[in-house]
């Protein structure tokens, strides 16, 4: 029984060491949550994201709840997020600093796309600075 509690304590310590509310780790995948990291606002509200990074490459971007216009934001997700898929961090960071209207291709959604770009840039910067701590 004592050994069981020791294992449980070790697991709790390990999980808390990997989670700071901003970046967590699931196996080889780092997940950066921009909710507290970036306050960039789109047309109506902030545009928080989850950015998944594995082996130094962006593997997925997921939009969290926001108040942006659904139709425009869906187009951002379909047209902008895939541009990051498979990109190494250095290339993704460069892309994130590109003006949104140059790469998003989403007419009328420039404010939202710019906020998304800022969230992605913040996530990638945070990852680059903190990956060795996790």
Secondary structure as UniProt FT lines:
FT   HELIX           2..17
FT   STRAND          23..26
FT   TURN            27..28
FT   STRAND          29..33
FT   TURN            35..37
FT   STRAND          49..54
FT   TURN            55..56
FT   STRAND          57..63
FT   HELIX           70..79
FT   HELIX           81..84
FT   TURN            85..86
FT   HELIX           89..96
FT   HELIX           100..103
FT   TURN            107..108
FT   HELIX           110..130
FT   HELIX           131..133
//
